[in-house]
Amino acid sequence: MAKQTSEAFPMNGGNGPYSYAHNSTYQVILTAQREKASTELLIVLKEGVDSTKAKIQAAIAEKLDIKHLPSSLKTFTIADLGCSFGPNTFIAVQNIIEAVVLKYKSQGTFSSDVPEFQVLFNDHSSNDFNKLFESLSPEMPYYVVGVPGSFHGRLFPKASVHFVHSSYALHWISRVPPQVVDKSSPAWNQGRVHYASAPNEVLEAYSAQFSKDIQSFLDARAQEMVSGGLMTIIIPALPNETPVSQSTFGAVMDLLGSCFLDMAKMGLMSEDKVDSFNLPLYATSPKELEALIERNGCFSVEGMEALNRPMTHDAAYNAKLCLSHMRATLEGPIREHFGTEIIDELFHRFAEKSAMSSIFINSDGWAIDLLVILKRN
């Protein structure tokens, strides 16, 4: 079976201070509790987690049509795409299973007739699956399968999955658009590592790659999911009509890019090396994403709304939180291109610039997290 090739951008593995496991939202809550952080921080973080849980559970209660599933169904299969290995992975799966069980019971199903659950945890083969499996509770109410591979291609047999979940993964494009690192192309992104403040040709190259990736993703899921199956996607996005150059997301990308340029001017890396590197991240908008889903035609949009984004009014804490998250998620592709020697210096510079920047004073502006609920036609 042919599968689409995709570059791998794994989160930082292991259990160190810059690992993804110690820098995901749930881990932030635990860390905040250990450090006796402010009540405000704990409240906004809890609100974000509870809001997501409630909305997904409501979607399952209202949209999942179990009456059309075979009465003889023995196994309900859930796929978590781009699972990584942080605690958030297990929280999301547990919430989905609890909601599905409630849905069955609301239809008058006896507990003994509720299907067993199988969860397919997917990510690139370079993902730290060992860390994922080591974190599994021995009392988990489901069976586990690890599925390495890119979710931009087929991963599972036809019509075998009942529910798909993907959280904070689809904004990673499958590869950097080749034209942005091609000196002969109008889209050559010289002196920048992202499209945030780049000419329109660079933005168009990123947008085209994102569009292609979404179509591949939806085509693959359309084959793998049962008719009437549900898919929930959480993806960072920008409000409609908001230019990336005016967004917090874009400002952070530009801030990181300036650190690369400073180091190049100091001779710590070559300018050619910087020119040949771009971050594989794209911030879509609700309008753009909905149009791509409708163009695909295999799914109906059952819901699309912004979630509460956990944030405090403490600019210094927001900057520190951003640094930890950036290093956990972006160190992989940076290290692969530049080597390990520049990592500490790069993020030290980013930390210094973040502390002096005004972008974190109101960093809940111009950025949203979208919850998208899709149903297989």
C-alpha positions in Angstrom: 0.0 0.0 0.0 1.5 3.3 -1.0 1.8 5.9 1.7 2.6 9.6 1.4 6.1 10.5 2.6 6.3 13.2 5.2 9.0 14.9 7.2 9.0 14.0 10.8 9.1 16.7 13.5 8.9 14.9 16.8 8.4 16.6 20.1 11.4 16.4 22.5 11.4 12.9 24.0 12.4 11.6 27.4 11.7 13.0 30.7 14.0 16.0 30.9 13.1 19.7 31.7 12.7 20.5 28.0 10.8 17.3 27.1 7.2 17.6 25.7 6.0 15.5 28.6 7.0 18.3 31.0 5.7 21.1 28.8 2.1 20.1 27.8 -0.9 21.8 29.4 -1.7 19.1 32.0 2.0 19.0 33.1 1.9 22.8 33.4 -1.0 22.4 35.8 0.9 19.9 37.9 4.0 22.1 37.9 2.0 25.1 38.9 0.5 23.2 41.8 3.9 22.0 42.9 5.3 25.5 42.8 2.2 27.0 44.4 1.5 29.3 41.5 -1.2 31.9 41.5 -4.8 31.0 41.9 -5.5 32.9 38.6 -3.2 30.6 36.6 -4.8 27.5 38.0 -8.3 28.8 37.3 -7.6 29.7 33.6 -5.8 26.4 33.0 -8.6 24.4 34.5 -11.2 26.4 32.5 -9.4 25.6 29.3 -9.2 21.8 30.0 -12.8 21.7 31.3 -14.1 23.7 28.3 -12.5 21.3 25.8 -13.8 18.2 27.6 -17.3 19.5 27.9 -17.5 20.4 24.2 -16.2 17.1 23.0 -18.5 15.2 25.3 -21.5 17.3 24.0 -20.5 16.5 20.4 -20.5 12.8 21.2 -23.8 13.0 23.0 -25.5 14.9 20.1 -23.7 13.8 17.0 -22.6 10.2 17.4 -25.2 7.9 15.9 -24.7 4.6 17.6 -28.1 3.3 16.3 -26.5 2.9 12.8 -23.6 0.9 14.2 -23.9 -2.9 14.0 -25.7 -4.3 17.0 -23.1 -7.0 17.1 -20.3 -4.5 17.4 -17.8 -5.8 19.9 -15.0 -3.2 19.6 -15.3 0.5 19.4 -12.1 1.9 17.8 -10.6 5.3 18.5 -7.6 6.8 16.8 -5.5 9.5 18.3 -3.5 11.1 15.5 -0.3 13.0 16.3 -0.6 11.7 19.9 3.0 12.6 20.9 3.5 11.2 24.5 2.4 13.8 27.0 -0.3 13.4 29.7 -2.8 15.2 27.5 -2.9 12.2 25.2 -4.5 10.0 27.9 -6.8 12.7 29.3 -8.4 13.2 25.8 -8.8 9.5 25.2 -10.4 8.9 28.6 -12.8 11.8 28.1 -13.9 10.4 24.7 -14.4 6.9 26.1 -16.5 8.2 29.1 -18.7 10.1 26.7 -19.2 7.2 24.3 -20.1 4.9 27.3 -22.7 7.5 28.4 -24.1 7.7 24.9 -24.6 3.9 24.9 -26.2 3.9 28.3 -28.5 6.8 27.3 -29.9 4.6 24.5 -30.9 2.0 27.1 -27.9 -0.3 26.5 -26.9 -2.6 29.4 -23.3 -2.1 30.7 -22.5 -5.6 29.6 -23.4 -4.8 26.0 -21.2 -1.7 25.7 -18.4 -2.5 23.3 -14.8 -2.8 24.4 -12.5 0.0 23.4 -9.4 -0.1 21.3 -7.2 3.0 21.0 -4.8 3.5 18.1 -2.1 5.9 19.1 -0.4 7.3 16.0 2.6 9.5 15.5 5.8 9.5 13.4 8.1 6.5 14.0 10.6 8.9 15.6 8.0 9.8 18.4 9.0 8.6 21.8 6.5 5.7 21.9 8.5 4.1 24.8 7.7 7.1 26.9 4.0 6.9 25.8 3.7 3.2 26.8 5.6 3.7 30.0 3.0 6.3 31.0 0.0 4.0 30.5 -2.0 3.1 33.6 -2.3 -0.6 34.2 -6.0 0.1 34.9 -6.8 1.7 31.6 -10.2 0.6 30.3 -9.1 0.0 26.7 -6.7 -1.9 24.6 -3.7 -0.1 23.1 -2.0 -0.2 19.7 0.9 2.0 18.6 0.7 3.0 14.9 3.8 4.8 13.6 3.5 6.8 10.3 2.3 10.0 8.9 -1.4 10.8 9.2 -1.2 12.5 5.8 -1.5 9.0 4.4 -3.4 5.8 5.1 -2.8 4.2 8.5 -5.7 1.8 9.1 -7.9 -0.7 7.2 -10.9 0.6 5.4 -14.0 1.4 7.5 -12.3 0.3 10.7 -12.3 3.4 12.9 -15.4 4.9 14.7 -13.8 8.0 16.2 -10.8 10.1 15.3 -9.2 12.7 17.5 -6.3 15.0 16.7 -5.1 17.7 19.0 -2.5 20.4 18.2 -1.0 18.4 15.3 -2.5 19.6 12.0 -0.8 23.0 12.1 2.4 21.1 11.4 2.7 20.9 7.6 4.1 17.7 6.2 7.2 19.5 4.8 8.6 22.9 4.3 7.5 24.2 0.8 10.6 23.6 -1.4 10.2 26.9 -3.2 10.8 28.9 0.0 14.4 27.6 0.2 15.0 27.8 -3.5 17.2 30.8 -4.4 15.8 30.9 -7.9 12.1 31.0 -6.7 10.1 34.2 -6.2 9.1 32.6 -2.9 12.6 32.3 -1.6 12.4 33.3 2.1 15.8 34.9 2.5 16.7 36.1 6.0 13.6 34.6 7.6 12.7 31.3 9.2 8.9 31.6 8.8 6.3 33.3 6.6 5.0 35.6 9.3 6.6 38.8 7.9 7.5 37.4 4.5 6.3 38.5 1.0 3.0 37.2 -0.2 4.7 34.6 -2.4 6.0 32.8 0.7 2.6 32.9 2.4 1.0 31.4 -0.7 3.6 28.6 -0.7 2.8 27.7 2.9 -0.9 28.0 2.3 -0.7 25.7 -0.7 1.2 23.1 1.2 -1.3 23.2 4.1 -4.2 22.8 1.6 -2.5 19.8 0.1 -1.9 18.3 3.5 -5.5 18.8 4.7 -6.8 17.1 1.5 -4.5 14.1 2.0 -5.5 13.9 5.7 -9.2 14.0 4.9 -8.9 11.6 2.0 -7.1 9.0 4.2 -9.6 9.4 7.1 -12.6 9.1 4.7 -11.4 5.6 3.7 -10.6 4.5 7.3 -13.7 5.7 9.1 -17.1 4.1 9.2 -20.1 6.0 7.8 -21.4 8.3 10.5 -18.1 8.2 12.5 -17.0 11.4 14.3 -13.7 13.3 14.2 -12.7 16.0 16.6 -9.7 18.3 15.7 -8.1 20.9 17.9 -5.9 23.2 15.9 -4.3 26.6 16.6 -5.6 29.2 14.3 -6.0 32.9 13.6 -9.4 34.7 13.5 -10.8 35.4 10.1 -9.2 38.3 8.2 -6.4 38.6 10.7 -3.0 38.9 9.0 -0.4 36.6 10.5 1.9 39.6 10.7 -0.5 41.2 13.2 -0.9 38.1 15.4 0.8 36.9 18.5 1.8 33.7 16.6 3.5 35.8 13.9 5.2 38.0 16.5 6.7 35.0 18.3 7.9 33.5 15.0 9.6 36.8 14.1 11.1 37.0 17.5 12.7 33.6 17.2 13.8 34.4 13.6 15.6 37.5 14.9 17.6 35.2 17.2 18.8 33.2 14.3 19.9 36.3 12.4 21.7 37.7 15.4 23.7 34.5 15.8 24.5 34.5 12.1 25.8 38.0 12.2 28.0 36.9 15.1 29.4 34.0 13.1 27.8 31.4 15.3 26.1 30.0 12.2 26.2 30.8 8.5 23.6 33.0 6.8 23.2 30.4 4.1 22.2 27.9 6.8 19.6 30.3 8.1 18.3 30.9 4.6 17.9 27.2 4.0 15.8 26.7 7.2 12.1 27.4 7.7 9.7 26.3 10.4 7.0 23.8 9.3 4.1 25.6 11.0 1.0 27.1 9.5 -1.8 29.0 11.2 -5.1 28.6 9.3 -8.3 30.5 9.8 -11.8 29.1 10.4 -12.9 30.3 7.0 -10.0 28.7 5.2 -10.3 25.4 7.0 -14.0 25.2 6.5 -13.6 25.8 2.8 -11.0 23.0 2.5 -13.3 20.6 4.3 -16.2 21.4 2.1 -14.0 21.0 -1.0 -13.1 17.6 0.1 -16.7 16.6 0.4 -16.3 13.5 2.5 -17.3 15.1 5.9 -19.9 17.4 7.2 -18.9 20.2 9.6 -21.0 19.6 12.7 -19.3 22.3 14.7 -16.4 24.8 14.6 -15.8 27.1 17.5 -13.0 28.8 19.5 -11.9 27.3 22.8 -10.9 29.1 25.9 -7.1 29.5 25.6 -5.4 29.2 29.0 -3.5 32.5 29.7 -2.7 34.8 32.6 -2.2 38.6 32.8 1.4 38.0 33.9 3.5 38.9 30.9 6.7 37.4 32.4 5.0 34.1 33.1 3.5 34.0 29.7 6.9 34.6 28.1 8.4 31.8 30.3 5.6 29.4 29.4 6.1 30.2 25.7 9.8 29.5 25.9 9.3 26.1 27.5 6.7 25.1 24.9 8.7 26.4 22.0 11.8 24.5 23.0 9.9 21.3 23.6 8.2 21.4 20.2 10.7 23.1 17.9 14.0 21.9 19.2 13.7 18.7 17.0 13.7 20.4 13.5 16.2 23.1 14.7 18.6 20.5 16.0 18.3 18.4 12.9 19.2 21.4 10.6 21.8 23.3 12.7 23.1 20.6 15.1 23.0 20.6 18.9 25.7 23.2 19.6 23.5 26.2 19.0 20.4 25.1 20.9 21.1 26.5 24.3 22.4 29.8 23.0 19.4 30.2 20.6 16.8 29.7 23.3 18.8 31.8 25.8 18.6 34.7 23.4 14.9 34.0 22.8 14.3 34.1 26.5 16.1 37.4 26.8 14.1 39.0 24.0 10.9 37.6 25.2 11.4 39.1 28.6 11.8 42.6 27.0 9.0 42.1 24.5 5.5 43.6 24.8 3.9 40.8 22.8 3.1 38.7 26.0 1.3 41.5 27.8 -1.9 40.8 25.8 -0.9 37.4 24.3 -4.5 36.1 24.4 -5.3 38.5 21.5 -5.3 37.5 17.8 -4.9 33.8 18.4 -7.5 31.1 18.9 -7.7 27.3 19.4 -10.3 25.9 17.1 -12.4 22.8 18.0 -13.7 21.3 14.7 -16.3 18.5 14.8 -16.6 16.5 11.6 -18.9 13.6 10.7 -18.2 11.1 8.0 -20.8 11.3 5.3 
